[in-house]
Every structure is written in structure tokens, then in C-alpha cells.
Amino acid sequence: MKFLKYISLTAAVITIGTATMQPVQADKVSKFYEGKTVRFYIGASPGGGYDLYMRTLVQHMGPKLPGKPNAIVVNMPGSGGVKASNYVYNVAPKDGTTIITPFWTHPLFQLIRPRGIKFDMSKMRWIGNMAALNSMVVAMGNVAKTLEDAKKKEIIVAASGKGSETYIFPKFLNTAIGTKFKIVTGYRGTAKMTNAMESGEAQARGGSWQSWNVIRPNWIGTNKISPLVQAGLKPHPDPAVKGVPMLVDVVSKNYKPIAQLLSIPVAMARIVGTPPGIPVARLKALRKVFDETMKDPSFLSDAKKRKMDLDYLSGSRVEANIAKLMKTPKNILKRTADVLGYNKKKSRK
């Protein structure tokens, strides 16, 4: 009996100790954040889809952060978002005051186009994912109605750079099905690309369908624009793009593995994370606040008003998905890089 009493007493002490540990850790986290500024970085210019998601997140997640720190958005465009990801990974504080939404292409381009990339997405600590967005190539309605039209004549496509989704899908389609997209890089942000289309300087662009809801919602459902193809794991539910073919369905069997690889990261189109090195207690706190925000009726209401597609994933789920992506067979990675023109053949002397 004494032995049983000893076990019961010990168990009670352990239970009490465990129960009191979490509030203590929470207090330490709150104390750390008091008076500090948490910076949420975006590798895109103001006015586009990435900017909308991050600013809406900060508006609702910021006030929930432990210790009530100041929460601000920092736009750092450049090199298809790589400039911001490089900065956050290598320079910015790794103490929980730095958060980023990298371009969804970054885990992919780490594998197939590492030039200029100084980060490892598999070592980032992920807080969660806000959305799975379909990427589309959209042309002006008076230029092309279908991909078949894009095979018959040259169409000028505005793009930011070779490390962007605005480049990879038109480039892939040129090789895979014979479209005649003439890709012009150098545009900073989808807003400027859209302006170029409106002025006649360009005739098409890539990017998420969500970005059209942000930049030109009045064009949606009209003859002003024609979505030609969509990349993602499933068709977008918007009636305005009903019937727009999926990327994997317009290419031959030979190109399907590449189309599938390019489509997978789109399911994690708005991942949110911190650089490696963040203390575990602070990461848990950020994940908790992010999860609460994703369920917050106020956040959901604002997202609906702003026509934001949402598809929540936990931080641990994002980390698992990226780890799986990193195990893609090397032969598929090489073929993808070849098709997109990232592996330049050395000239023989």
C-alpha cells in the first residue's frame, strides 16, 4: 500500500509540474516579445496577391501575438522573391521576430535552379499554410481564347524573372505543347504586368488566379481576359474559370511527371515560416496563434470579402510536404531544369 501511495504521490507531482510548466514557458515567450517588432517579409511588391495575403494575416494575427509586439509588413521584391528569402534565411534575426511568406516556387527552384539561392527550405521552421492557389496563364481576350490559339501565333507574355511562376508555365508550355509565348522578363510584380497588358505592351501573363481578384476584379467573367490553362492539384472552383484545362491534362505522357512536379508546390502557395534557429517555445507559440487566426471568424469574414482562397495546413504538415518534395527523383529534376532552360549546354570548342 505504501508503494502504491508513493506512486500516486509521484504521479501527482509530475502532473502538477507538467501543468505549471506550460504557463511558465508561455510567460517567458510573452516576456520576450514585449516591446519588440515582428517583421513579416514578402518578396513581392505591394498590390499583388502575396501582399494581400500577408497584410490580411498580419492584421488579424498581429494582435494575437504573445507579449503584444508591434507587427509590420516588409516588402522586399527582387529576383523572383529570392532576395527576401536569402535575407531572412541568412541575415534577419532568428529569434522569432522574423516571419516570411516565400514564393511557392522556392522549394522547387532550390532543386532545379539553385543559382543565387542561399537558403534551404527544408531547414526553415514552418508556421502553417494559408492557401492552395491555382496558377494560370491568362491572355487578353482579343488575343487568344484557348491554348490552341497560342500555338498559332506569337503572344507576348510579361514575366518577372526566370525564377518566377510567371515564367515557368509559359516556358514549359512552349516546349511541351508548342505554344508560341514570347516571354519578356523584368516586370516587378503582377500589378505592373497587368498594367502592361492593359496598355498593349504585353498580351498575357502568368500568376495565381487570386491575383486577378486583387488587381482587376472587374475583368473576371468578361471577355476582357481568357484563362488558357491552370496548374494545381485540382480545378479552381470559380465559375469564371470552369472548363479551363489543367496543366497535367494538356501535355503528353512524356511531360506529365514534369507537369505534376510543377503543380505540387502550388498546393502550398502561401506558406508562412521563420528561419532556422528559432527557440522551440516561440515556434509553438507562433503556430498556435496562426492556427487560431485561421479559425477566427473575423479573419474568415475579411478573407471572404477580399475573395481570398483559403486552404489551411499546419506547420508540421508543411514541413512534411516539403521534405517529400525534396526527395523527388534526380532524373525528373534534371529533365524539368532542361525543359525550363536552366541547364545550359556547354558549347564545344
Stockholm file with secondary structure:
# STOCKHOLM 1.0

chainA/1-349         MKFLKYISLTAAVITIGTATMQPVQADKVSKFYEGKTVRFYIGASPGGGYDLYMRTLVQHMGPKLPGKPNAIVVNMPGSGGVKASNYVYNVAPKDGTTIITPFWTHPLFQLIRPRGIKFDMSKMRWIGNMAALNSMVVAMGNVAKTLEDAKKKEIIVAASGKGSETYIFPKFLNTAIGTKFKIVTGYRGTAKMTNAMESGEAQARGGSWQSWNVIRPNWIGTNKISPLVQAGLKPHPDPAVKGVPMLVDVVSKNYKPIAQLLSIPVAMARIVGTPPGIPVARLKALRKVFDETMKDPSFLSDAKKRKMDLDYLSGSRVEANIAKLMKTPKNILKRTADVLGYNKKKSRK
#=GR chainA/1-349 SS CHHHHHHHHHHHHHHHHHHHHHHHHHHHHHHHHTTCEEEEEESSCTTSHHHHHHHHHHHHHGGGSTTCCEEEEEECCCGGGHHHHHHHHHTSCCSSSEEEECCTTHHHHHHHCCTTCCCCTTTSEEEEECCCCCEEEEEETTTCSSHHHHHHSCEEEECSCTTSHHHHHHHHHHHHTCCCEEEECCCCSHHHHHHHHHHTSCSEECCBHHHHHHHCGGGTTSTTEEEEEEESSSCCCCGGGTTCCBHHHHSCGGGHHHHHHHHGGGGGTTEEEECTTCCHHHHHHHHHHHHHHHHCHHHHHHHHHTTCCCCCEEHHHHHHHHHHHTTCCHHHHHHHHHHTTCSCCCCCC
#=GC SS_cons         CHHHHHHHHHHHHHHHHHHHHHHHHHHHHHHHHTTCEEEEEESSCTTSHHHHHHHHHHHHHGGGSTTCCEEEEEECCCGGGHHHHHHHHHTSCCSSSEEEECCTTHHHHHHHCCTTCCCCTTTSEEEEECCCCCEEEEEETTTCSSHHHHHHSCEEEECSCTTSHHHHHHHHHHHHTCCCEEEECCCCSHHHHHHHHHHTSCSEECCBHHHHHHHCGGGTTSTTEEEEEEESSSCCCCGGGTTCCBHHHHSCGGGHHHHHHHHGGGGGTTEEEECTTCCHHHHHHHHHHHHHHHHCHHHHHHHHHTTCCCCCEEHHHHHHHHHHHTTCCHHHHHHHHHHTTCSCCCCCC
//
